[in-house]
Amino acid sequence: MEARLEKIESSEAHIEITVDAEKMEEGFEKAYRKVVKQVSVPGFRKGRVPRQLLEAHYGKEVLYQDALEYIVPLAYEEALTMVDIEPIAQPEFDIEDINPGEEFKFKAIVAVKPEVKLGDFTDLEVSIPPMTVSDENVEQRLEDMRQRYAEIVEKTEEPALLGDTVTIDFEGFLDGVPFEGGKDEDYPLELGSDTFIPGFEQQLVGMKLGEEKDVEVTFPEDYHGKDLAGKAAVFKVAIKKITAKKARELNDEFAQEISEFETIEELRADIRKSMEAINEQQKKEIIQQSVINQAVDRCEMELPKAAVQAQTENMMRQLEQRMISQGISMDQYFQITNSNEEEFQQNIWPEAERMTMSNFMLEKIVEEKGFEISDEEIDKYIEQVAQGMGMETEAARERLSAAMDRIIFSLKIDKAIEYLVDNAKVTEQSPVIEQKKVEPEQNPVEVQEIVESDEEKE
């Protein structure tokens, strides 16, 4: 076999590959053994047709596809070694004519790492917004917890209010005639959730247990049911149950019940600590992303289209995994978002392009700076993983052993990002302080009298 590197252009390597006749015959023989089991020729049992008769009956082309599926991948892998090329995406093949008993030539177009010229990173600047945890932030988190652990109480005399959940029977009518899908029983509805037709929930506020009411609404013009869109309807509604959330008191008993803390003050302090840790992580991410973006803008590279395509496909797979975890298929996702796979890839292409450039730049920094990972750094990483997974360090080490090359590469990339951050000037924006309006020490009546008096003088 022969392989010749024709050219490298726009981060694409063009390789001409020649497969000798003997290797081609090996491919055709493998194809024959596969195909002969799948076809029938009169007078022969399936799998027993001689190759010459098989080709005479179906044509020699019957073996071409299977022969190529065996020959091309093997020849391509061998050619990469011969020309010393490291691909970064799946190749494109240009297949020439194929004739049994003759050598076979084809071309492979392979995306390779682009030549990256790093810029000057000595004057990167990052300005981050103020991210402080106020008393109001902590109290809001506590309020959320109060609502989350609220006691559900049933109302028997009091009217339904926004925030309450009512259990209702309802039936909808258009011009006095019931319509399909407009009826249900024992339906739980949280008032104020805006899950029903606009105006429906608000008309149930003030109703009491056992009451009935005609609720008049108009379906939105863009309603998904076209036969109902824009039409006025009347729903006969009966209240069968009303429940309300009774928020818990913020006391030591509440803290003990929902956490490991003994007092509400200890819980409050832990919430602040947790929120501050989240803020610090967000600051770190903002700084890192900012310096990466600035550094990419200062680099020069010719980005291979195949690499960006590979990144978009990776992003597609990540989205699919997230959707599956939520019980949603990609077909359902595209239906919900009124899009398709092609539109999705077009929309994420600029982001994928940026991410691909960032990856190449960081790899170049690793290469130029010669970053290495020590055994101590690997041990520290494994210990962190072990703690996060709640397992013994040695067990984590064993589980991660197969992915160690990838882990070491990732740690080197982290060092490249750290290098950019260390070269950046980071400043925190001053918080916006609202100026308090100074009111005169007079009561509202006196102020109004002064204004009116001034107006009269003018």
N, C-alpha and C positions, 0 to 999 in steps of 0.2 A: 504494500500500500504506500501511496505517496500523498504528501500534504504540502501545499505551498501557500504562504501568506501573501496574498496579492497586494493588500493595502490596509491601512488603518485610517479611516476618515470619519469625522464627526463621531468619534468614540465608538465606531463600528469596525470590527475586523472582518475582512472578506477572505475566506479560505477556500482554495480549490483542492478538492479531495479526489484522488483516483484509487479505485478499488480494482485489484487485478481479477482476471477471469476466474482463477481458481477459487477465490473468496466469493465471487458472485455465484459460482456453481454450488458452493456450500449453502448459500442463502436460498437458491432455488430448490435445492433438495429438502431443506427444512420446510419451505413453503409447501412443497408437494406432499410431504408427510402429514401436514395439517389439513390441506384442502381435500386430499383423497378420502378423508374420513367423513367429509360433509356432502359429497356429491355422489350421484349415481350414473352409471353408464350401462345401457342394456347389455345383458350377458355376463355382467360382473357383479359380484357382491360389493357392497359399500366398503371402501377401504382396501379393496383388492385390485383396483384398476391400475395397470402399468402407467407410468408417467407419460410415456410417448403417446399412448392412446388417450390419456386424459387431456393432454395438450392438443391432440388432433381433434378431439370432440368439442372442447370448450374454447380452444385457442390458447396460445402461449400466454396471453395477457392474464389468464386466470390465476397465474402464480405471481404476477408482478407485485401487487400490493403487499402481500405477505412476505415476499422476498425482501422488499425494501424496508419493511418494518423491522426485519432482523438485521439487515446489512447496515443501514444508514446510522442508527444510534451507536453501534459498535465502532464504525469507521470514524464517526464524529468525535467520540471520546478519545480514540487513539490519535486523531489529528490534533486535538488540543494539546496533547503532550508533546507531539512532534514540533509544533510551532510555538510552544510555550505561551499559550494564551489562557487567561483565566476569565471565563464568561461571568456576567452578572445578571443575565436573564436568559430565557429560552431562545434558541436560535431560530432563524428563518432559513429554510432550505430551498435552493433552486435546483430542481431535479431535471437532468438532461435525459435524452433518449436512453432506453435500457434494452439491451439485446443479450439473450442467453449465449454463453460461450465467449463473450467479449468483455473487455475491461469496462468499468462504469465510472463516469465522472459526475460529480455534483458539487455545488457550492453551498457554503454555510456563511450566513451573515450573522455575526455574533456581537452583541453589545458588550463592551469592555469598560473598565473604569476610565473616566475621562482624565486628562491631564489637568490637575488643579494648581492654579497659581495663587498662593495665599497673599492676602493684602497686609497692610500695616494695622496691627491690633493694639497698638500702644496707647491710643487715646479714645477707647470706647467709653461712652457715658450712658448711665442709666439713671432715670429719675422714677422712683417708685412712689405710689400714693401712700398717704398715712394710713396705717392699718392698726389702730388701737382698739382695745376692748374697753368699752365704757360700761358704767353701771347699768345703763339702759339695755345694753346688749345682753348682759348676764341675766337681768330680770326678765327680758323677753324669752330667753331660753328656759328659765324657770316657769314662765307662764305657759310655754308650749308643753312642758312636762306636766303641768297641772291639768291641761286640757287632755293630754294623751292618757293620763291615768284617772280621768274624771269618772265619777260614779254616774251610772245611768239610772235616772229615776222616772217613774211613770206618772204622768199628769192625769188626774181624773176630773178636776174641777177647773183648773186654770186653762186659759186659752193657749193655743199654739203660737210660738214666737219664732222669729228668725233664729236659726241655729238648732231648733228642735227637729226631731224626726217624727213624721206622721206616717201611720200605716193607713192606706186608703184603698177603697174600691172606686173605680172610675170607669166611665164609658163615654166615648166621644161621638158627637153627631154633627153631620153636615146637612143643613137645611132640614133638620129633624130626622134624618136617616142615619143609623149607626154606620160607621165605616170600619173597614178591616184593619185590625191592629190597634184599634182605639180603645180596647177594653182590657182591664186587668183587675185582679183581686189581691188583697193583702200586700199591696205594693209599698215598700218603705221608701220614703222620700225625705231627704234633709232640706228643710226650707232655707233658701239662700244659696244652695249649691249650684243653681242655674243649670240643672241637668234636664229640666223639662222645657217646654215651649215658653219663650219669653212672656212674662206676665202671669203664668200659671201659679207658680209657687207663692208669689206675693198675695194672691187672692185667698190663700188658705190661712194666712196669718190672722189670728184673732178667732178662728173657729175652735169650737170645743168638742170634746169626745161625744160621739153619737150624732153630731150635726151633719146635715147635708146641704149642698150648695151647687148651683149652676155656675160654672166658671167659663167666662167668655174670653176666647183668645183668637189671635190670627197667626196662622203658620207663616214663618219667614219666607220671603221670596226665593231664597236659596235652599229651602228645606230639601233634604235628600229624597223624600218621597214626592215625586213630581205631581202626582194626582192630588196632593194636599198643599203644595207650595202656594203661598199667598192667599189661602182661603180662610174664611172665618169659621170657627167651630165652637160648639158648646160641649163642655164636659160636665156630666153629672157626677159629683164627688161626694163620698161618704167617709167621715173620719172614724176609724175603728180603734186607733190607738195613738197616743201622743207620748213621746219620751223626750227628756231633756238631760243634758249633761250638767252635773253638779261638780264644779271644779273643787279639787282638794285644797285644804289650807296648807300654806307653806310653813310647816312647823317641823320639829325634830322627828315626830312620828312619821311624817311623809318621807323625810330623808332616809330614815331607817328602812322603810318599806320598799323603796325603789332603788336603793344604792347600798354600798358597803359602809357609808358614813353614819355617824351617830347623831350629828347635829345638822341643821339646815345651813349653818354658816360654813361647815366643812364641805358640804355639797356645793354651796355657792363658790367657795374658793377653788374647788376642783373644776367647776364649769369654766371659771375664768382662766385657769391654767390650760385647760383643753383648748379653749378658743384662742388663746395666745399662741399655743403650739401650731394650730391650724394657720394662723396668720403668718407665723414665721415660715412655714412650709410654702404658703402662697407667695410670700416675698421672694423666697429662694427660686421658685419656679418662674416668677416674673423676671427676675434678674437674669436667670439662665436663658430664657427664651429671647429676651431683648438683646443680650450680647451675641447669641447665635445669629439672630436676624441681621444685626449690624455687620458681623463678621462675614456672613454670606454675601452681603452687598458689596464687600470689598474684595471678593474673590473673583477670579476669572476661570471659567470652565465651559466646555462644550458638552451640554447634557444629552446623553443618549435617550432617545424617545422610549426605547424598550425598558430602560430602567424606571422611568416614570410610570409606564404602563404596569410594570410589576408592582410598584408601590400602590397604585390605585386598586389593583386586584387584592393586595394585602389588606388595604383599608376596607374593601368590600367584605372580605372574610371576617374581619374583626366586627364589622357591623352585623353580619349574619349571626355570629356567635352571641352578640348582645341581644339580638332579637329572639333567637332561639331560647335564651335563658328567660325571656319574658313570655314565651309561648307564642311568638309571632313568627310566621314564615316570611321569607323575602318577598314572595308574591303578595302576601297581605300588606307588608310594609309599603311596597310600591303602590298598592291600591289605596292605602290610607293617605299617602303623600302625593297621590295623583302623578306619579312619575314612572320611570322604567330604568332598567340597568344602564342603558346608554346615557340617559340624562343624568343619572347619578354620577357616572364616571366623568362626564363633562363638567359637572359642578365641582367635583373634588379634584379635578386635574391641577388647578393652580396650587392647591395645598400640597398635593402629592409631589409636584414639581419642586416646591420649596423644601419639603422634607427630604427629598432625594439629594438636592444640592447640599443641605445641611449635613447629611450622612457622609457624602464624599469629602466635604471640607474637614469634618472632625477626624475622619480616617487619615487625611493628609497631615493634620496637626500631629496625630499620634506617630505617624511615620517620621516626620521631620524632627520632632522633639525626642523621639526614641523612648517613649514612655514604657515602662515595664511594671509588672505586678509582682510584688514579693509574696513569699509564702505566708508571711504575717498578715498581709492584706487579704489573701484568700481565706485564711482562717477566720479573720474578723467577719468577712462576708458570710461565711457558712454559719458562724455563731448567730448572726443577726437573722438569717433565714430560719435556723433552728428555733430561736426564740419566737419568731412570728408564727411558726407552724406548731409550736408547742411540742417539740420532739427533741430527742437527744442529739448532741452535736455530731457524733459519729454516724448516727442514722441519717442525718441530713447530708453529711459528706458523701455517704454511699449513694444516696438518691441523686445527688447533683453530679456525681462523677462523670456520667455520660455526657453532660452538657458543660464540662469544665472549660473547653476551648471557647465556647460562646460566652461563658461567664467572664473569662479573662479579657476577651475582646470588649465586652460591655464595660468592665472596670477601666480599661484603657480609654474608652470614649468618655467616661466620667472625668478622667484626669484632663482630657482635652477641654471639656467644658469648664472645669475648675481653672485651667490655665487662662481661658478667656475672661472668666469672672475676676481673677486676680489682676488682670490687666485693665480692668474697667474701673472708672470712677463712679461710685454709687452714691446718690444723694436721695434723701427722703423729702418729699414735698411737704411744705408747711400745711398744717390743717387749716381749713377755712373756718374762721371764728366769726360767728354771727354777732353783729353789733346790736347790743340791747338798746331798745328805744327808751330814752330817759323821759319819763312822764313828769310834768310839773306837780308839785305837791298841792294839788287842788282837786276837788271832786268834779265829776263830769259836768254837773250843772254849771259850776263856776267857769270851767273851761269854755263851755258853749256860750256863756254870756260874754266872755272876753272876745271870742271870735265874732259874734254878732255885733259887738260894739265897734270893733275894728272895721268891719264891713260898712257900718253906718258912717264912720269917719271918712272912708274913701268916697 
